[in-house]
Amino acid sequence: MDRETRVFAESHFRGLRGRLPSKVCPTPDRVDFIEKPDSFSYTDFFKSYLLPNVPCVFSSAFTEDWGSRKHWVTPSGKPDFDYLLQNYGDVVVPVANCGVQEYNSNPKEHMPLKDYISYWKEFIQRDYSSPRGCLYLKDWHLCRYSSAEGLFTLPVYFSSDWLNEYWDTLDVDDYRFIYMGPAGTWSPFHADIFRSFSWSVNICGRKKWFFFPPGQEEALRDCHGGLPYDVTAPEFLDSHLHPVLEVTQEAGEMVFVPSGWHHQVHNLEDTISINHNWVNGCNLANMWHFLQQELCAVQQEVIMKSCSGINFEEFYQFLKVIAERRLLLVKKISPGELQCSEDSGLGLQHTIFDISRIAEVLASVVVNPDFQRVDTSRFLPQPEDLLQQLQEALATTEPL
């Protein structure tokens, strides 16, 4: 990131005047397709899609060198079951049953990958049906338990990824997933966890996406306030009543899913995909607002943790880890590195931007009445002290 882009981003957030980025994003009438990697920079993505919070699709040229596209796929473009069995057959993976509704999701079981592939082969042989139902391997943390080196290269556009940076620091979890399943498997209507961004690459196969801009999901709620499980029902796909963007993602293509956009995804063919959820300064306020919405007045620690996967104390720890790493970067980066390559996605200007976004959200956190009821006596540093450090760092770097 260069200085001009940082100033542009800071001006963007000042213009929101406290409104959520996801609530004021424009509603495009189509999803842009990015054709050539050599003519599309990090700054292009940041200004045109990340800040405005709108989806786009990258061509297969962006992933043509990925090892997974070479090793996990047969010459005919199908999943290479033999390679997967040889390298991961005994790994236990999570599998959802797409034919069974459990609230607005699907129940999961765990099985060795070799058993799932055996099911998959039989499912194909039975003309894509099975008495066991339609099973979908979802949320496999391959990168956490096995080396992903050579399988894929993190696209520079998504390199400012605080969510996985945080969990990698703690070394207990991550939000990097493998999905694979036969034609007909699908993910019900949802918005991504923490109102994170996500990206998804088809290693092979094709997907159909249905995107609803933030706020449009409210018109889909039933009389009890619940959101639909399946928006492919005719009453939901009337574009005159409910604006929806449809995207068909081909093999090798990469979809950027913005923060707070509800979506539903169907595999049109036997498909394998790599998916990441991620948070950074552009959607941190969305994450904070989401956590406040999830807070239940009486049983906040129990219900909030079970609903959102994180509570206020853990959210502060998340902010603290990223803040301290950015403050350390400011001290380490020399004046000669001010104009580092924008396509690194980081550098001093991006670090300053990150600090400014953490400071703004943390300022809201420390005055939140519900957060003030949290016992922070053991927090190091204290939230107010961390906020002061961030503000002092911004004052020091303001001329840069």
Helices and strands as residue ranges (DSSP letters): H 3-16, G 21-23, E 32-34, G 37-39, H 42-45, I 46-50, E 56-58, G 60-63, H 67-71, H 81-88, E 92-97, E 108-112, H 113-125, E 135-140, H 142-145, G 156-158, H 162-170, E 176-181, E 186-190, G 193-195, E 197-204, E 207-212, G 216-220, G 234-236, E 245-249, E 254-257, E 262-267, E 271-278, H 284-294, I 300-304, H 305-308, H 312-332, G 335-337, G 342-344, H 347-366, H 369-372, H 383-397
